[in-house]
Amino acid sequence: MKKLIVSAVLGSLILASSVGAQQRDPIQDQIKYRQSVYVLLSSHFGPIGAMMRGRADFDLAALQSNAATLEAIAPLALNAFTLESHGEGSDALPGIWENREDFDEKMNNLQMGMAGLAEAAKTATSVDDVREAFGNVGGTCKACHDDYRADPSVRVR
């Protein structure tokens, strides 16, 4: 399932990037790619968060599906920062490229956190079984936002 999701996302991005490629701005393309990745992450993290907060009923199938999708697309987040792309239209701070080793470590922590959440979801019988893993992922998001996002109070953009 992970390979199918990643293949679909990458195929869509390749197709979209081939249209009018000669007129594109690589910096703006990188920003749009990054924002798209984070919309995907938010779209799958949000329903799990709603379950954690009691705003949605526990749904094992939805939990497992969303967690598996998060694990599959998390590596795309690091790819979203290959070009130095900050400024207008982006909340990314220059520190990402100035302190790349720390940033990459934080992104790797995000990927490991997503893998831990997906693993916990496989055997979950309630939200309590994934609460710690969910909190770990939230912590990795916050750590990166605090240091490398212009407005860290905004969750995803």
Buried (B, 14 or more C-beta within 10 A) or exposed (E): EEEEBBEEBEEEBEEBEEEEEEEEEEBBBBBBBBBBBBEBBBBBBBBBBBBBEEEBEBBBEBBBBBBBBBBBBBBBBBBBBEBBBBEEEBBBBEBBBEBEEBBEEBBBBBBBBBBBBBBBBEEBEEBEBBBEBBEBBBEBBEBBBEBBBEEBEEBBB
